[in-house]
Amino acid sequence: MNYEIVTVEEKRVVGIGTRTANNAADCAEKIGKLWNDFMCGGACEKLECLGEDAPVYGLYTNYNWEEMSYDVIAACESRNCPEGFVEAVIPAGQYAKFSFRGDVRASTAEAWDKVWKTELPRAFGVDFEEYTNCGEDMQADINIYIGLADICQSCGMPMTREEQYGKNADGSKNADYCCYCYQDGAFTADCTMEQMIDFCLNMPESEKLYTDKEASRKMMLEYFPTLKRWNK
């Protein structure tokens, strides 16, 4: 399934939510009820949405991998947040955007199945759906946005947790480099790009990631020059 990398500005949305998991027997039922309550059960009418044709959003957030669970929120941008509703933030950042037109239920479920099978450096912070131009036949323009992790600009590692980020000299987080490449305001190793590639390919855990090391080396030699540390 094709996608494009886009930059999204921060959005604040208001809606109703539930918690479920992909492997839960009642997952589809809970999400279906959530959307029915939001769109047909009067919840949406209580919100002061920003425009008659304003997009409707479906958010997935607060992932817990021990339980394989997450929060689902049906929402829109609103001027108010009534009692019983939740406010959520779609953070600014880079997202993989999958776009299509189809049935808001069947087509979206089919698209998510393909999204989960797409290799992406996912941040697992907030992922969301955006619905516009929905007709009475339940056909709509649908965008699925997958939040992307910051990539270490030295070794290419996705940084999905705070402790994975490097530190500046003053102890603050460095958003460009991981903790293995950058500490106390300096690189942990003085090396060439080629040496960094060799290091990445020969780490113990790399055996499972790079079964064809020569093909992986070729790919890295094309990719690493795009990283900040090496693009000079």
Backbone hydrogen bonds in HBPLUS format (Angstrom, degrees):
<---DONOR---> <-ACCEPTOR-->    atom                        ^
c    i                          cat <-CA-CA->   ^        H-A-AA   ^      H-
h    n   atom  resd res      DA  || num        DHA   H-A  angle D-A-AA Bond
n    s   type  num  typ     dist DA aas  dist angle  dist       angle   num
A0004-GLU N   A0097-LYS O   3.09 MM  93  5.28 150.4  2.18 133.8 141.4     1
A0097-LYS N   A0004-GLU O   2.76 MM  93  5.28 171.5  1.77 158.7 161.5     2
A0006-VAL N   A0095-TYR O   2.90 MM  89  5.46 165.2  1.92 161.1 165.1     3
A0095-TYR N   A0006-VAL O   2.86 MM  89  5.46 160.7  1.89 159.1 165.3     4
A0008-VAL N   A0093-GLY O   2.82 MM  85  5.46 168.2  1.83 165.3 164.8     5
A0093-GLY N   A0008-VAL O   3.01 MM  85  5.46 150.1  2.11 145.6 152.1     6
A0011-LYS N   A0090-ILE O   3.03 MM  79  5.03 156.1  2.09 138.7 146.3     7
A0090-ILE N   A0011-LYS O   2.77 MM  79  5.03 168.8  1.78 156.6 160.3     8
A0013-VAL N   A0088-ALA O   2.89 MM  75  5.41 166.2  1.91 160.7 164.7     9
A0088-ALA N   A0013-VAL O   2.88 MM  75  5.41 164.7  1.90 153.2 158.0    10
A0014-VAL N   A0076-CYS O   2.90 MM  62  5.70 169.0  1.92 151.9 151.2    11
A0076-CYS N   A0014-VAL O   3.13 MM  62  5.70 153.2  2.20 143.0 145.0    12
A0015-GLY N   A0086-VAL O   2.96 MM  71  5.53 159.2  2.00 154.7 161.5    13
A0086-VAL N   A0015-GLY O   2.82 MM  71  5.53 166.8  1.84 156.9 161.5    14
A0016-ILE N   A0074-ALA O   3.08 MM  58  5.66 143.3  2.22 155.9 158.5    15
A0074-ALA N   A0016-ILE O   2.96 MM  58  5.66 154.4  2.02 172.0 170.9    16
A0018-THR N   A0072-VAL O   2.91 MM  54  5.42 146.4  2.02 150.1 160.6    17
A0072-VAL N   A0018-THR O   2.82 MM  54  5.42 166.0  1.84 160.2 161.9    18
A0020-THR N   A0070-TYR O   3.06 MM  50  5.81 162.4  2.09 167.2 167.7    19
A0070-TYR N   A0020-THR O   2.87 MM  50  5.81 149.8  1.96 164.6 171.4    20
A0024-ALA N   A0021-ALA O   3.05 MM   3  5.20 165.5  2.07 111.6 115.6    21
A0027-CYS N   A0024-ALA O   3.16 MM   3  5.15 164.6  2.19 113.1 112.4    22
A0030-LYS N   A0026-ASP O   2.84 MM   4  6.01 161.0  1.88 158.6 162.8    23
A0031-ILE N   A0027-CYS O   3.04 MM   4  6.29 167.1  2.06 158.0 161.3    24
A0032-GLY N   A0028-ALA O   2.88 MM   4  5.92 158.2  1.92 145.4 152.4    25
A0033-LYS N   A0029-GLU O   2.95 MM   4  6.10 159.2  1.99 147.1 152.4    26
A0034-LEU N   A0030-LYS O   2.97 MM   4  6.14 153.6  2.04 143.0 150.5    27
A0035-TRP N   A0031-ILE O   3.07 MM   4  6.36 163.3  2.10 152.9 155.5    28
A0036-ASN N   A0032-GLY O   2.96 MM   4  6.16 153.9  2.03 145.9 154.0    29
A0037-ASP N   A0033-LYS O   2.81 MM   4  6.00 160.9  1.85 152.6 157.3    30
A0038-PHE N   A0034-LEU O   2.97 MM   4  6.19 149.1  2.07 143.1 152.2    31
A0039-MET N   A0035-TRP O   2.86 MM   4  5.92 175.7  1.86 154.8 156.1    32
A0040-CYS N   A0036-ASN O   2.80 MM   4  5.23 147.9  1.90 134.2 145.1    33
A0041-GLY N   A0036-ASN O   2.90 MM   5  6.14 123.4  2.23 144.1 151.8    34
A0043-ALA N   A0037-ASP O   3.41 MM   6  6.25 158.4  2.46 166.9 161.0    35
A0044-CYS N   A0038-PHE O   2.93 MM   6  5.30 146.8  2.04 147.6 147.2    36
A0046-LYS N   A0043-ALA O   3.07 MM   3  5.57 154.1  2.14 112.3 120.0    37
A0047-LEU N   A0044-CYS O   3.10 MM   3  5.51 161.6  2.14 111.7 117.6    38
A0079-ARG N   A0048-GLU O   2.95 MM  31  5.29 155.7  2.01 130.9 136.0    39
A0051-GLY N   A0049-CYS O   2.95 MM   2  5.81 127.5  2.23 110.5  94.9    40
A0050-LEU N   A0077-GLU O   3.13 MM  27  5.98 142.5  2.28 147.9 149.2    41
A0054-ALA N   A0051-GLY O   3.24 MM   3  5.03 157.0  2.29 108.4 106.8    42
A0056-VAL N   A0131-TYR O   3.12 MM  75  5.20 158.8  2.17 141.5 147.7    43
A0131-TYR N   A0056-VAL O   2.86 MM  75  5.20 163.2  1.89 156.4 161.6    44
A0057-TYR N   A0075-ALA O   2.74 MM  18  5.13 174.4  1.74 154.1 154.9    45
A0075-ALA N   A0057-TYR O   2.83 MM  18  5.13 166.8  1.85 153.7 155.7    46
A0058-GLY N   A0129-GLU O   3.03 MM  71  4.85 153.0  2.11 124.7 130.6    47
A0129-GLU N   A0058-GLY O   2.73 MM  71  4.85 152.5  1.80 137.7 147.4    48
A0059-LEU N   A0073-ILE O   2.77 MM  14  4.95 163.5  1.80 148.6 152.2    49
A0073-ILE N   A0059-LEU O   2.98 MM  14  4.95 153.6  2.05 133.5 139.5    50
A0060-TYR N   A0127-ASP O   2.81 MM  67  5.23 151.3  1.89 164.0 161.5    51
A0127-ASP N   A0060-TYR O   3.04 MM  67  5.23 164.9  2.07 150.6 155.3    52
A0061-THR N   A0071-ASP O   3.04 MM  10  5.21 156.3  2.10 138.2 145.6    53
A0071-ASP N   A0061-THR O   2.76 MM  10  5.21 167.4  1.77 162.8 162.4    54
A0064-ASN N   A0069-SER O   2.85 MM   5  5.23 157.0  1.90 154.8 153.9    55
A0068-MET N   A0064-ASN O   2.69 MM   4  5.50 116.3  2.09 133.5 153.0    56
A0069-SER N   A0064-ASN O   2.96 MM   5  5.23 143.8  2.10 145.4 148.4    57
A0085-PHE N   A0082-PRO O   3.11 MM   3  5.69 156.3  2.16 137.5 138.7    58
A0148-LEU N   A0094-GLN O   3.03 MM  54  5.78 164.1  2.06 158.3 153.4    59
A0096-ALA N   A0146-ILE O   2.90 MM  50  5.03 156.9  1.95 139.3 143.0    60
A0146-ILE N   A0096-ALA O   2.88 MM  50  5.03 159.4  1.93 141.1 148.1    61
A0098-PHE N   A0144-ILE O   2.87 MM  46  5.08 166.7  1.89 150.0 154.3    62
A0144-ILE N   A0098-PHE O   2.83 MM  46  5.08 159.7  1.87 148.1 155.1    63
A0100-PHE N   A0142-ILE O   3.00 MM  42  5.50 154.2  2.07 158.8 165.3    64
A0142-ILE N   A0100-PHE O   2.80 MM  42  5.50 170.1  1.81 170.5 173.7    65
A0102-GLY N   A0140-ALA O   3.09 MM  38  5.70 151.8  2.17 155.1 158.7    66
A0140-ALA N   A0102-GLY O   2.99 MM  38  5.70 157.2  2.04 144.8 147.6    67
A0107-SER N   A0103-ASP O   3.09 MM   4  4.97 127.2  2.38 118.7 133.6    68
A0104-VAL N   A0138-MET O   3.00 MM  34  5.96 154.3  2.07 168.6 176.6    69
A0109-ALA N   A0105-ARG O   3.05 MM   4  6.21 164.4  2.08 153.2 157.5    70
A0110-GLU N   A0106-ALA O   3.00 MM   4  6.20 159.6  2.04 149.7 155.5    71
A0111-ALA N   A0107-SER O   2.91 MM   4  6.07 152.1  1.99 142.1 150.0    72
A0112-TRP N   A0108-THR O   2.95 MM   4  6.20 157.8  2.00 151.9 157.2    73
A0113-ASP N   A0109-ALA O   3.19 MM   4  6.43 150.7  2.28 143.2 150.4    74
A0114-LYS N   A0110-GLU O   3.36 MM   4  6.72 147.4  2.48 140.2 147.7    75
A0114-LYS N   A0111-ALA O   3.05 MM   3  5.20 121.5  2.41  98.2 112.4    76
A0115-VAL N   A0111-ALA O   2.85 MM   4  6.18 151.8  1.93 149.1 158.4    77
A0116-TRP N   A0112-TRP O   2.94 MM   4  6.12 165.8  1.96 156.2 157.3    78
A0117-LYS N   A0114-LYS O   3.11 MM   3  5.15 133.3  2.34  96.3 109.2    79
A0118-THR N   A0115-VAL O   2.96 MM   3  5.10 159.0  2.01 107.8 114.7    80
A0122-ARG N   A0120-LEU O   2.87 MM   2  5.42 131.2  2.12 107.3  92.4    81
A0149-ALA N   A0121-PRO O   2.72 MM  28  5.71 176.0  1.72 163.4 164.8    82
A0123-ALA N   A0147-GLY O   2.91 MM  24  5.52 168.4  1.93 130.4 132.4    83
A0128-PHE N   A0145-TYR O   2.97 MM  17  5.27 158.5  2.02 145.2 152.2    84
A0145-TYR N   A0128-PHE O   2.73 MM  17  5.27 178.0  1.73 170.1 170.8    85
A0130-GLU N   A0143-ASN O   2.77 MM  13  5.08 145.6  1.88 151.5 159.2    86
A0143-ASN N   A0130-GLU O   2.99 MM  13  5.08 156.1  2.05 144.0 151.3    87
A0132-THR N   A0141-ASP O   3.02 MM   9  5.25 158.8  2.07 151.3 157.1    88
A0141-ASP N   A0132-THR O   2.89 MM   9  5.25 160.5  1.93 159.7 161.1    89
A0135-GLY N   A0139-GLN O   2.94 MM   4  5.57 159.2  1.98 156.3 161.1    90
A0138-MET N   A0135-GLY O   2.96 MM   3  5.32 154.4  2.03 116.3 118.8    91
A0159-MET N   A0150-ASP O   2.74 MM   9  5.40 161.0  1.78 168.8 172.6    92
A0152-CYS N   A0157-MET O   2.85 MM   5  5.17 169.0  1.86 141.4 145.0    93
A0156-GLY N   A0152-CYS O   2.92 MM   4  4.77 140.5  2.08 127.7 136.7    94
A0153-GLN N   A0176-ASP O   2.72 MM  23  5.60 166.1  1.74 164.8 169.8    95
A0229-ARG N   A0153-GLN O   3.00 MM  76  5.85 160.9  2.04 153.8 158.2    96
A0164-GLN N   A0161-ARG O   2.95 MM   3  5.51 158.8  2.00 117.2 124.2    97
A0165-TYR N   A0162-GLU O   3.18 MM   3  5.78 168.3  2.19 118.3 121.9    98
A0179-CYS N   A0164-GLN O   2.82 MM  15  5.34 145.5  1.94 130.8 132.2    99
A0166-GLY N   A0177-TYR O   2.73 MM  11  5.41 154.7  1.79 151.0 142.9   100
A0174-ASN N   A0166-GLY O   2.86 MM   8  5.16 158.2  1.90 139.6 136.0   101
A0185-GLY N   A0167-LYS O   2.98 MM  18  6.20 165.8  2.00 144.3 139.5   102
A0168-ASN N   A0172-SER O   2.77 MM   4  5.32 166.1  1.79 157.2 162.2   103
A0171-GLY N   A0168-ASN O   2.93 MM   3  5.21 162.0  1.97 115.5 118.9   104
A0181-CYS N   A0178-CYS O   3.20 MM   3  5.48 137.9  2.38 102.5 113.3   105
A0182-TYR N   A0178-CYS O   2.96 MM   4  6.01 144.1  2.10 153.6 164.2   106
A0188-THR N   A0181-CYS O   2.86 MM   7  5.30 156.7  1.92 123.3 128.9   107
A0183-GLN N   A0186-ALA O   2.95 MM   3  5.60 157.3  2.01 168.9 163.9   108
A0186-ALA N   A0183-GLN O   3.06 MM   3  5.60 153.4  2.13 116.0 123.6   109
A0196-MET N   A0192-THR O   3.03 MM   4  6.33 151.9  2.11 146.6 154.2   110
A0197-ILE N   A0193-MET O   2.97 MM   4  6.31 155.2  2.03 150.5 157.1   111
A0198-ASP N   A0194-GLU O   3.01 MM   4  6.30 159.5  2.05 145.8 151.0   112
A0199-PHE N   A0195-GLN O   2.93 MM   4  6.14 154.7  1.99 145.3 152.3   113
A0200-CYS N   A0196-MET O   2.93 MM   4  6.22 160.3  1.97 152.2 156.7   114
A0201-LEU N   A0197-ILE O   2.97 MM   4  6.18 158.2  2.01 152.3 158.2   115
A0202-ASN N   A0198-ASP O   3.09 MM   4  6.14 134.7  2.31 141.8 152.4   116
A0206-SER N   A0203-MET O   2.87 MM   3  5.21 151.0  1.96 113.4 123.1   117
A0209-LEU N   A0206-SER O   3.04 MM   3  4.90 120.3  2.41  92.5 108.4   118
A0210-TYR N   A0206-SER O   2.81 MM   4  5.77 167.7  1.82 163.5 163.7   119
A0216-SER N   A0212-ASP O   2.98 MM   4  6.22 155.2  2.04 150.0 158.1   120
A0217-ARG N   A0213-LYS O   2.75 MM   4  5.90 152.6  1.83 146.0 153.3   121
A0218-LYS N   A0214-GLU O   3.07 MM   4  6.26 157.8  2.12 143.2 148.5   122
A0219-MET N   A0215-ALA O   3.06 MM   4  6.32 156.4  2.12 144.0 150.2   123
A0220-MET N   A0216-SER O   2.89 MM   4  6.13 158.9  1.93 150.4 156.2   124
A0221-LEU N   A0217-ARG O   2.88 MM   4  6.09 153.9  1.95 150.1 157.1   125
A0222-GLU N   A0219-MET O   3.13 MM   3  5.27 136.6  2.33  97.6 109.6   126
A0223-TYR N   A0219-MET O   2.93 MM   4  6.19 146.6  2.04 143.9 154.4   127
A0224-PHE N   A0220-MET O   2.74 MM   4  5.51 170.0  1.75 152.6 155.9   128
A0226-THR N   A0223-TYR O   2.90 MM   3  5.67 159.4  1.94 125.2 132.0   129
A0227-LEU N   A0224-PHE O   2.91 MM   3  5.33 158.2  1.96 116.4 123.5   130
A0230-TRP N   A0227-LEU O   3.06 MM   3  5.64 135.4  2.27 113.3 124.6   131
A0231-ASN N   A0227-LEU O   2.92 MM   4  5.80 130.3  2.17 157.7 172.5   132
